[in-house]
Amino acid sequence: MGMLLQSGALRAQSAPAQGAPARPAPSPPITSLLGRVLMPRPVNASVDSAKDLLAKQPNDVSTLVATGQAYDGVWQFGESIALYSKAITLAPKDARSLSFRGQRYLSTRQFDRAIADLEVARKRAPQSFHSLYHLGLAYYYVGRYAEAASTLGQCADVASRAATPSLQSSAVAQCDDLHDGLRFALASWRSAALMRAGRVGEAKAVLEKLPTAPNSAVPEGRWYIDAVDIARGRKSDTLWSSVQVNGGGVLTIGYALANLSLVRGDSAKGCRILRELVAREEWPGFGYIGAEVDLARGRCSGVK
């Protein structure tokens, strides 16, 4: 699933081969904070293959996690949460399964459960990008903006000292060894949280400390780099509406711009973007969830 920055694989799923056996129906949908039914995708070959392997070794923690991630790829988070839960039972000290389950509680809008899992995961793996990043998002979604900024900062401040970062995925990356895509993701959400906490000067400082010529080898990282450059005034704020990469770029850049607009007092623009984001289909995306939370809290009540 790559960097996992978008709260679920937003890439298009491959169609089943002609003549392939019928697959089980998708898991029941969940309901958004706005009352919208959020539909999962059908299982695909990756899920079928993972299930076959799991049937042979049902108590292997790595296989349980891999199968959970296969279900994540088709947005069937009820199944993946159950698999991560079993992995936690088998290996209660393993922070990985707790962190993955916490992320999927975010996907299913169970924010308090996400926080509970991710706080424990942070204690067990205090330098894990995955745990700190998703815990910061969980705090953000429940309106604990100062804690969100602090948590993201715990990872970001260490990341800024990495001299030669690797290209590891977010699932295994450590905070002192992050590439620019992950660093900019931390900074984008950290600055958003600081703005919401009324600490606009600090938010600006966080963004200005980032390099002016970053590099990211993955699309998700590029989207966060673009979002930061819009906030820094280095790119046009019309970029978000022209991004066409499975919706992920629209969500990432669009939510960052919506938040920036709201903080600057342009409620009409910010609310228009929020409404456009939740009209899309990519409901596991973090930008989608952020927009959904804002609208559900009445952030745009009375704003046309």
Summary of the structure (lengths in Angstrom):
residues: 304
radius of gyration: 18.7
end to end distance: 37.4
largest distance: 59.6
contacts: 1056
relative contact order: 0.11
helix: 58%
strand: 2%
